[in-house]
Amino acid sequence: MPDAPATPMLEMRGITKSFFGVPVLEDVDLDVRPGEIHAILGENGAGKSTLMKVLSGAHQPDAGTIVLDGQEVRFGHPSEAQNAGVSIIYQEFTLLPVRTVAQNIYLGREPHRGPLVDTRAMERATADLLRSLNVEAAIRPNKAVRSLSIAQQQTVEIAKALSFRSKVLVMDEPTAALSPHEVAALFERVRLLRERGVAILYISHRLREIFDIAQRVTILKDGRRVGTVDVPATTSRELVRLMVGRDLDNYFPARAAPADIAEPRLTVRGGGVIGVLQDIDIEVRRGEIVGIGGLAGSGRTELAQALFGVRPFDSGSVEIDGKSIRVRSARQAVRRRMGFVTEDRKMEGLVLPLSVRDNSLLALRSLGSFLRRGRSAIPIAELLKILELRGAGLDREVRFLSGGNQQKVVLAKWLASAARILIFDEPTRGIDVGAKAGIHDLMRQLARDGAAILMISSELPELIGMSDRVVVLRNGTIAGELSPGATEADIMFLATGEQDVAGAA
């Protein structure tokens, strides 16, 4: 007979929460066992973050109970939850960049020798934590956090959670900013925690990760629990159906037919940025989506920044619609009818305290004639309908929108400016499957309407499914170009330089 399931380390029963009379969570049940990785899946706005904030004590539930290690608990503040063994690693880290690793891990809990902080004891304890995660050689206790990579900072967050002797660890989109190699390293550390009996709640929009690492998955939709299933007994199609309430037969819209692709809109010859890019030859035609692949540090985002004038090309030539141009600033790029959907929408793509309307009109500040006439290429109210912004009125501040809706407001900004060349840098990072499908459909429709699109993506299925061609970068130069039908292995071989790829252009 199979072993009986272990007693849950954490149970959340009948959790209900409303804001200003609007239900956000309704009678949600969730449990996670010791040594289990339990994934939580749901569209943006499904209630995942609110449920975790209830668990952490940041929000108080209107109804329901929380049982931790067999004892009913109620946390009035996140510090109470942390001291009880519940730690949350948010997608946006809470570390202080100017302080050392040890100072961050023991912030507010520093060991003292008399009236002074015992720095040596604190660094020894930190070294033990890092050694338990097999990272003692790469991360030193006395190193400033600002000098660490994103993946290393995430490891510091994990070490900090261990310092509280966490029984339950919540990880919110932990791989959003990681390269494939860094994801593999993170999974090794997560499995170490599982072996030690830590109960892990793993929030992710990436279905492949859920199948790689989780034992069970709970699906939320519109603030309710749709179901909890064993990962080995389900499929990605079933999870998508449960999450969005409908079947998505194809994750990606059909590629452009040869007749749909016209003359070059953007051409770069011999483009270079000193110390970053060299010998960049690329062409994007009207009606086409060209994917840009490569590992982190290969020059993908730097290419986007060079094209948009953020860090202009030092050498080479650029043509738009057959005319030689020089783009020395983002303002010039906007006037050339270029748009840049940055990978960091919150820091670079939006002004969070402003309304949907004001954010949608931001690009027009660089188009004087449009601004003086007080209109966009498409009426803003019409943009809302086109983008299917759920629950977002014109006057709502964008900081209160879900990630998917925020990304659509960034798109609205460029649609309003009538951009003809669009650069998408990680267009669907951190948004759910349903919202991804909407973004993908819109990108393909923009191409059909005559736009030339350059798309950077770390998600290989997205890169393959959305691109009419894939250009792969390695060490700041083009490693090769792949036609439709290329595989993930083809892209990775070019990205890593491990071996030649048959059929690479």
Secondary structure, DSSP 8 states (H G I E B T S, - for coil): --------SEEEEEEEEEETTEEEEEEEEEEE-TT-EEEEEE-TTSSHHHHHHHHHTSS--SEEEEEETTEEE--SSHHHHHHHTEEEE-SS----TTSBHHHHHTTT---EETTEE-HHHHHHHHHHHHHHTT-TTT--TTSBGGGS-HHHHHHHHHHHHHHTT-SEEEEESTTTT--HHHHHHHHHHHHHHHHTT-EEEEE-S-HHHHHHH-SEEEEEETTEEEEEEEGGG--HHHHHHHHHSS--S-SS-----GGG--SEEEEEEEEEETTTEEEEEEEEETT-EEEEE--TTSSHHHHHHHHTTSS--SEEEEEETTEEE---SHHHHHHTTEEEE-S-IIIII--TTSBHHHHHTGGGGG-HHHHHHT--SS-HHHHHHHHT-TT--TTSBGGGS-HHHHHHHHHHHHHHTT-SEEEEESTTTT--HHHHHHHHHHHHHHHHTT-EEEEE-S-HHHHHHH-SEEEEEETTEEEEEE-TT--HHHHHHHHHTSS--TT--
